[in-house]
Amino acid sequence: MDFQSISNRSLAGDAHFFEDATSPAKVRSFLDSTKEADKLKGMKWLLAMLSKGKDVSEFFPDVVKNVVVKSVEVKKMVYNYLVHYADYNNACREIALLSINSFQKDMSGSNQLIRGLALRVLTSIRVPDIIQIQLLAVRKCATDSSPYVRKCAATAVTKIYSVDSEQLPQLKQILDKLLKDSSTMVLGSAIAAFNEICPTSYDLLHRSYRKICHLLADMDEWSQISCLEVLTRYVRNQFTDPAPGATEAARLQSKHRSTSALKGRLGSTIKRRIVRKAFYSDEEDEEDEEEVEVEVEKIALPEYGSVFNSGDNEVEGDLDPDHRLVLRSAFPLLKSRNSGVVLGVCSLHYYCGSQGDRTNQQVGKALVRILRNHREIQYVVLMSIQTMARDRPIMFRPFLSEFFVKSMDPVFNRSLKLEILTSMAFNDNVQTILKELQVYIKHSNPHFVAATIRAIGRVVDCDPNIVDICMEGLLHLLLCSKNDIIIGETVSVLRQLIQQNTSNPKTSKLLFQLVKLLINEEGSFIIEVPIARASVIWLIGEFHEAIGKVSPDILRILAGGYISESTETKMQILNYAVKLALRYPDDETIQNLMTYVLEMSRYDVDTDLRDRSRLMTALMGLAPTSESNENAINNEQYLEELASHSKNIMLASKLPPVTLLGSVDIEGLPNFTVGSLSSLVGHYVLTYEPIANWPSSQPDPNVRDAIRLGADNSNTGTSGKIETKEDITNFYGHESTSESSDSSEEDSDDDDDDDDSESSSDDSDSDNESKSS
């Protein structure tokens, strides 16, 4: 029986350590034992409980005593435990301070893992009194021969900064040394630390910029995300716009899809920067900015310098070689398996790219590929696509079917897909989108159906030829539906369609049908949803000519049931009464009805309605006054002057609503960085860094060439020193950044091969160092 249990335990491995049967006293006896096997058992049990979320901080004094053990396996477990609990509470913090000498001694040991773990534990003690000791330890490990230890030093920089931000100058010196490292492991952690402690100190990145671009593909996935974020901000700060006017032209093209926007006299001018290349080498280029009038029918995005080709020197928006380098280096990462990396590359090209058609298609294709993922990732990707499709819907036009709502999609993803579908509506695909939306009308969720109805109203704004079909369909839905949410949204969309298509002969018929639904022959109400009733009453007051002689009877019926109406409906009845009184100033019946509605509104319980009633009373010149002095005479003069403008105020023609672009114009939406946390939550978060505007003039490009020959590079333990100009050219890739206008994708592939060979040599050197250690 004992043999069977022993054999079962051996087969299970270390799984038995996850059982809670072991008593704390027995664990302490294991940790105090002189045998390393017992210490190993005790540490395995503690780490197993730690992974399960159990609080095992009570064993901290017993674990600290084992820092001096000789077994490397036990010591690694001890340090992993100490990293977690070194700053757990004041008791653990004080005990850890007593062991600082042991941590410093282990940082001089022969095992690189122990040196790195000792530094991690030392910098995890959040006590300001030992900041200088921690700084000395980090500065020492930043020049260590092991890349792993230097990576731990880069991680420790952020820990020290979180404890004492006044140490930033010393930390920037350490960070500058780590950014010169050629190991991708160290470089990725150094950039992550840079992004956290000094994200705008671009002077630290000048000398490492080209190296980061070349080694970007060799970094781990999470380091690539940090690098792409830093490079995006760096490019926007150090280079000029490669496609001046492209963003404005794309937005203008998106707006001109709306027929209502054209009726509203939408402008068609964009600003663009003109660069005239100098003929002689000793002359400077001339830059100028001008407004260009663009014809609505011929709006097209201009072609700018490609990511792969340097372009003609006479073409405006020519790419800087260093600018093209980062775009070319990041472009292969569109095929990464990590969704965050792909989103970072797409954000880089969206904000810093040349806006070429070929590049935009590849960016859209990559985002659609990562869309086939978990629903949480889908939400982040859909939010990014929604922002991009709002400005540049052409990027995603070939992938329209990918945004059709599926039955298994969660609610938050459905609404985003509807927004994207309406953003990509053009004359050639509006029929396809409309057929898809007709299917969603049958959904069981009334909120989703209401969002679909709202999307139909936006799509119709793109093509006026489908207005009649949509009006008939929405009217049929209004008659069949019994849900208040659907009825209210349907009437609101019908109101927008009537406003946008006043010249359509079916508009007056639709308005008559809505009036019949509002009030039938017996005087009872059919449409009882407050927002729907308010929309219909507003239409009656706005399009009085279509109603004709029945307007006084409608006002009489509405005034009779005024007391039982909702506040928003009362507001529109008040407006309708004033408009009708202004149109028929000699009709005594209408004037009496208006006075009755004004008096009823004046004593209503709602403050907004009472204020509106007082405004309308003064606007009609009916404000009572009991004073007979000079002030009363002045008040009467003011009221007469105000009443003379009442028709211009109440009966002025109104522009049709621009529904295709949403309820808010593109310029009025919050402009958060695509893929950032702020873009997801809709407000600024603590560590958010906005994308800066392009500089008006080109900053000095020579700052990235300021390299001293034979400079000390002792911290790059994997590559040694750079001593010749040829080494500099091969390492930083000057050949690839100064290519001629005939360069093509084959040059890009050659550069990628050089990067791979360089990375493999770095990795092999790193392995040799690990073995020697």
RARAZI-V156579 format. One record per residue. N is the residue number from 1. PHI is phi as a letter, one per 20 degrees, with the letter a starting at -180 (999 if undefined). D_LAST is the distance of its C-alpha to the last C-alpha in Angstrom with 2 decimals. Layout:
N,PHI,D_LAST  N,PHI,D_LAST
This chain:
1,999,46.66  2,f,43.63  3,f,42.05  4,f,42.76  5,f,41.14  6,f,38.01  7,f,37.82  8,f,38.38  9,f,35.62  10,f,33.15  11,f,34.24  12,f,33.87  13,m,30.22  14,e,29.36  15,f,32.37  16,f,34.29  17,f,32.15  18,e,33.95  19,e,37.23  20,e,38.69  21,f,40.23  22,f,37.70  23,e,39.19  24,f,37.43  25,f,38.25  26,f,36.48  27,f,33.32  28,f,33.44  29,f,33.90  30,f,30.77  31,f,28.74  32,e,30.36  33,f,29.89  34,e,27.89  35,e,26.71  36,f,23.48  37,f,25.32  38,f,27.95  39,f,25.59  40,f,24.00  41,f,27.56  42,f,28.49  43,f,25.59  44,f,26.24  45,f,29.87  46,f,29.21  47,f,27.05  48,f,29.72  49,f,32.44  50,f,30.54  51,f,30.34  52,e,34.09  53,n,34.86  54,e,35.83  55,e,35.60  56,c,33.50  57,f,33.12  58,f,35.15  59,e,32.15  60,g,30.12  61,f,30.82  62,f,29.88  63,f,26.53  64,g,25.58  65,f,26.01  66,e,23.19  67,f,20.51  68,e,19.90  69,f,19.43  70,e,16.66  71,f,16.43  72,f,13.64  73,f,16.20  74,f,18.90  75,f,17.03  76,f,16.25  77,f,19.96  78,f,21.03  79,f,19.39  80,f,20.89  81,f,24.19  82,f,23.96  83,g,23.27  84,f,26.52  85,d,28.66  86,f,27.45  87,d,30.39  88,f,32.72  89,b,35.44  90,f,36.23  91,f,35.58  92,f,32.03  93,f,31.47  94,f,32.75  95,f,30.72  96,f,27.50  97,f,28.45  98,f,28.58  99,d,24.91  100,f,23.66  101,f,22.46  102,f,20.23  103,f,18.79  104,f,18.23  105,f,16.57  106,f,14.07  107,f,13.31  108,d,11.93  109,f,9.76  110,e,6.19  111,e,6.32  112,f,6.95  113,f,10.06  114,f,11.42  115,f,11.24  116,f,13.04  117,f,15.45  118,f,16.31  119,f,17.29  120,f,19.27  121,f,21.15  122,f,21.90  123,e,23.34  124,e,25.23  125,e,27.47  126,e,30.40  127,c,31.91  128,f,33.07  129,f,32.95  130,d,29.17  131,f,28.83  132,f,27.98  133,f,25.17  134,f,23.80  135,f,24.28  136,f,22.35  137,f,19.40  138,f,19.60  139,f,20.07  140,f,16.98  141,f,14.77  142,f,16.63  143,d,15.02  144,f,11.38  145,f,9.02  146,e,8.23  147,f,11.55  148,f,11.74  149,f,11.88  150,f,14.35  151,f,16.26  152,f,16.67  153,f,17.96  154,f,20.45  155,f,21.60  156,f,22.07  157,g,24.40  158,f,27.02  159,f,26.89  160,f,27.68  161,f,30.37  162,f,32.02  163,e,32.38  164,b,33.57  165,f,34.57  166,f,35.62  167,e,32.03  168,g,32.20  169,g,32.28  170,f,29.02  171,f,27.42  172,f,28.74  173,f,27.09  174,f,23.66  175,f,24.60  176,f,25.76  177,f,22.42  178,f,20.69  179,f,23.48  180,e,22.65  181,f,19.23  182,e,19.31  183,e,16.97  184,f,19.45  185,f,17.51  186,f,17.66  187,f,21.09  188,f,22.66  189,f,21.84  190,f,22.98  191,f,26.23  192,f,26.81  193,f,26.54  194,g,28.84  195,f,31.27  196,e,31.52  197,e,31.77  198,b,33.43  199,f,34.59  200,d,37.16  201,e,35.22  202,f,35.23  203,f,34.64  204,f,30.91  205,e,30.95  206,g,32.98  207,f,30.26  208,d,27.97  209,g,30.84  210,f,30.72  211,f,26.98  212,f,27.30  213,f,30.15  214,f,28.33  215,e,25.18  216,f,27.37  217,f,27.55  218,e,23.77  219,f,23.20  220,f,23.47  221,f,27.07  222,f,27.18  223,f,25.63  224,f,28.26  225,f,30.98  226,f,30.00  227,f,29.73  228,f,33.12  229,f,34.72  230,f,33.50  231,f,34.47  232,f,37.89  233,f,38.68  234,f,37.35  235,f,39.57  236,f,42.59  237,e,42.10  238,d,41.34  239,c,43.58  240,e,47.21  241,f,48.69  242,f,48.39  243,c,51.34  244,f,53.80  245,n,56.42  246,f,54.76  247,f,54.14  248,f,57.70  249,f,59.11  250,f,57.26  251,f,58.53  252,f,61.99  253,f,61.97  254,f,60.92  255,f,63.74  256,f,66.36  257,f,65.94  258,e,67.99  259,f,71.75  260,f,72.30  261,f,70.02  262,f,72.13  263,f,75.29  264,e,73.83  265,l,73.70  266,f,69.93  267,f,68.91  268,c,67.54  269,c,65.98  270,c,62.33  271,d,60.64  272,b,58.54  273,e,56.93  274,d,58.24  275,d,56.11  276,d,58.05  277,f,55.92  278,f,56.96  279,f,58.59  280,d,57.39  281,f,53.85  282,e,54.97  283,d,56.53  284,e,54.93  285,f,55.05  286,d,57.71  287,d,57.01  288,b,59.69  289,c,60.17  290,b,63.25  291,e,64.76  292,d,65.60  293,e,68.25  294,d,67.16  295,f,69.71  296,f,69.25  297,f,69.89  298,d,67.51  299,f,64.44  300,b,61.38  301,f,57.85  302,f,57.39  303,e,54.89  304,d,52.13  305,g,49.28  306,f,47.11  307,f,43.41  308,e,43.11  309,d,45.90  310,f,46.27  311,n,49.96  312,f,53.04  313,f,53.18  314,e,56.51  315,f,55.38  316,f,55.01  317,m,51.69  318,f,49.61  319,f,45.87  320,f,43.67  321,g,40.92  322,f,38.14  323,f,40.03  324,f,40.25  325,f,36.53  326,f,35.56  327,f,38.30  328,f,37.25  329,f,33.54  330,e,34.44  331,g,37.23  332,f,35.22  333,f,33.79  334,f,37.32  335,e,36.38  336,f,33.45  337,e,33.61  338,e,32.99  339,f,36.34  340,f,34.98  341,f,33.45  342,f,36.77  343,f,38.72  344,f,36.63  345,f,37.30  346,f,40.97  347,f,41.19  348,f,39.71  349,f,42.33  350,f,45.06  351,e,44.70  352,c,43.38  353,f,44.41  354,e,47.23  355,m,49.29  356,f,50.00  357,f,51.62  358,f,49.04  359,f,46.10  360,f,48.00  361,f,48.76  362,f,45.11  363,f,44.21  364,f,47.02  365,f,46.04  366,f,42.44  367,f,43.75  368,f,46.19  369,f,43.47  370,f,41.37  371,f,44.68  372,e,44.63  373,b,42.33  374,f,42.65  375,f,45.55  376,f,43.48  377,f,41.61  378,g,45.01  379,f,46.39  380,f,43.75  381,f,44.21  382,f,47.99  383,f,48.03  384,f,46.21  385,f,48.55  386,f,51.52  387,f,50.60  388,f,50.06  389,f,53.16  390,f,55.28  391,e,54.69  392,c,54.06  393,f,55.55  394,f,55.53  395,g,51.78  396,d,52.47  397,f,55.95  398,f,54.86  399,d,53.21  400,f,56.19  401,f,56.32  402,f,52.75  403,d,54.07  404,f,56.91  405,f,56.82  406,d,55.96  407,f,57.36  408,e,53.99  409,f,53.00  410,f,52.77  411,f,55.21  412,f,52.82  413,e,51.88  414,f,55.52  415,f,56.62  416,f,53.86  417,f,54.84  418,f,58.44  419,f,57.48  420,f,55.58  421,f,58.50  422,f,60.96  423,f,58.73  424,e,58.74  425,f,62.51  426,c,64.26  427,f,67.68  428,e,66.38  429,c,64.43  430,f,66.42  431,f,68.43  432,f,65.31  433,f,63.95  434,f,67.37  435,f,67.70  436,f,64.31  437,f,65.35  438,f,68.60  439,f,66.66  440,f,64.82  441,f,68.20  442,e,68.72  443,f,65.61  444,e,66.22  445,e,64.29  446,f,66.82  447,f,64.20  448,f,62.61  449,f,66.10  450,f,66.88  451,f,63.73  452,f,64.82  453,f,68.29  454,f,66.79  455,f,64.72  456,f,67.92  457,f,69.57  458,f,66.74  459,f,66.74  460,f,70.51  461,f,70.07  462,e,68.46  463,c,71.41  464,f,74.95  465,f,76.28  466,d,74.92  467,f,76.42  468,f,79.47  469,f,77.49  470,f,75.18  471,f,78.14  472,f,79.91  473,f,76.84  474,f,76.03  475,f,79.67  476,f,79.78  477,f,76.63  478,f,78.32  479,f,81.35  480,e,79.40  481,e,76.69  482,c,77.31  483,e,73.97  484,f,74.24  485,f,70.81  486,f,71.64  487,f,75.15  488,f,74.02  489,f,71.37  490,f,73.80  491,f,76.50  492,f,74.03  493,f,72.92  494,f,76.58  495,f,77.35  496,f,74.67  497,f,76.04  498,f,79.54  499,f,78.39  500,f,76.57  501,c,79.46  502,f,82.65  503,e,84.42  504,f,83.81  505,f,87.16  506,e,85.52  507,f,84.26  508,f,87.68  509,f,88.14  510,f,84.79  511,f,85.73  512,f,89.05  513,f,87.26  514,f,84.91  515,f,87.94  516,f,89.60  517,f,86.51  518,f,86.54  519,c,90.24  520,e,92.39  521,f,96.16  522,e,96.67  523,n,94.59  524,e,91.79  525,e,88.12  526,d,86.04  527,e,82.77  528,d,81.84  529,f,78.20  530,g,78.30  531,f,75.96  532,f,77.84  533,f,81.21  534,f,80.04  535,f,78.85  536,f,82.18  537,f,84.23  538,f,82.28  539,f,83.05  540,f,86.74  541,f,86.87  542,e,84.96  543,d,86.81  544,f,90.28  545,f,92.01  546,f,90.85  547,e,92.33  548,n,95.71  549,f,98.49  550,e,96.74  551,f,94.55  552,f,96.99  553,f,97.20  554,f,93.40  555,f,93.26  556,f,96.09  557,f,94.28  558,f,90.96  559,f,92.70  560,f,94.47  561,d,91.20  562,f,89.35  563,f,88.96  564,e,87.08  565,e,84.58  566,f,80.95  567,f,79.94  568,f,78.42  569,f,81.53  570,g,83.84  571,f,82.03  572,f,82.80  573,f,86.40  574,f,86.87  575,f,85.56  576,f,87.75  577,f,90.84  578,f,90.35  579,f,89.76  580,f,92.85  581,f,94.93  582,f,93.94  583,f,94.97  584,c,98.34  585,f,99.44  586,e,103.09  587,e,102.53  588,f,103.55  589,f,102.05  590,f,98.58  591,f,98.85  592,f,99.80  593,f,96.92  594,f,94.50  595,f,95.97  596,f,95.64  597,f,91.94  598,f,91.28  599,f,92.98  600,f,91.14  601,f,87.78  602,f,88.66  603,d,88.83  604,f,85.94  605,f,83.29  606,e,80.45  607,f,79.90  608,f,78.66  609,f,81.79  610,f,84.00  611,f,82.41  612,f,82.84  613,f,86.49  614,f,87.17  615,f,85.61  616,f,87.75  617,f,90.84  618,f,90.39  619,f,89.60  620,e,92.91  621,m,94.78  622,d,95.83  623,f,94.24  624,f,97.00  625,b,98.02  626,d,100.69  627,e,100.69  628,d,103.60  629,e,102.46  630,f,100.83  631,f,97.31  632,f,98.66  633,f,100.09  634,f,96.77  635,f,94.98  636,f,97.44  637,f,96.81  638,f,93.08  639,f,93.57  640,f,95.83  641,f,93.34  642,f,90.56  643,f,92.82  644,f,93.50  645,d,89.84  646,f,89.56  647,f,90.02  648,f,87.35  649,e,84.95  650,e,85.68  651,d,86.86  652,f,84.46  653,f,82.94  654,d,79.28  655,f,76.60  656,f,75.28  657,f,71.94  658,e,68.88  659,e,67.41  660,f,65.18  661,e,62.63  662,n,62.59  663,f,64.06  664,c,62.12  665,f,61.81  666,f,58.45  667,f,58.37  668,e,59.07  669,e,56.12  670,f,52.94  671,d,50.55  672,e,47.15  673,f,44.13  674,f,43.99  675,n,41.48  676,e,40.98  677,f,41.67  678,f,44.69  679,f,46.23  680,e,46.05  681,e,47.51  682,n,49.91  683,b,49.21  684,f,46.69  685,d,43.64  686,f,41.71  687,d,38.83  688,f,40.91  689,d,40.74  690,f,43.74  691,f,43.81  692,f,45.34  693,f,48.29  694,f,47.90  695,f,48.36  696,f,51.77  697,c,50.46  698,f,47.34  699,f,44.73  700,f,43.38  701,f,41.11  702,f,39.76  703,f,37.41  704,e,34.95  705,d,35.17  706,f,34.45  707,c,31.30  708,e,30.90  709,f,29.96  710,m,26.96  711,f,26.08  712,f,22.89  713,c,20.31  714,f,17.23  715,e,16.19  716,e,16.10  717,f,12.60  718,e,13.45  719,c,16.73  720,m,17.12  721,e,20.66  722,d,23.98  723,d,26.39  724,c,29.37  725,f,31.95  726,f,31.27  727,f,27.64  728,f,29.03  729,f,31.59  730,f,29.23  731,f,26.68  732,e,29.31  733,m,31.80  734,f,34.85  735,f,36.44  736,f,36.64  737,e,38.00  738,d,40.80  739,f,42.19  740,e,45.93  741,f,48.39  742,e,48.28  743,f,44.69  744,b,44.38  745,f,42.08  746,f,40.88  747,f,39.25  748,f,37.51  749,f,36.21  750,f,34.95  751,f,33.05  752,f,31.48  753,f,30.42  754,f,28.84  755,f,26.95  756,f,25.71  757,f,24.51  758,f,22.80  759,f,21.11  760,f,19.97  761,f,18.45  762,f,16.59  763,f,15.33  764,f,14.29  765,f,12.37  766,f,10.62  767,f,9.85  768,f,8.59  769,f,6.09  770,f,5.11  771,f,5.38  772,f,3.81  773,f,0.00
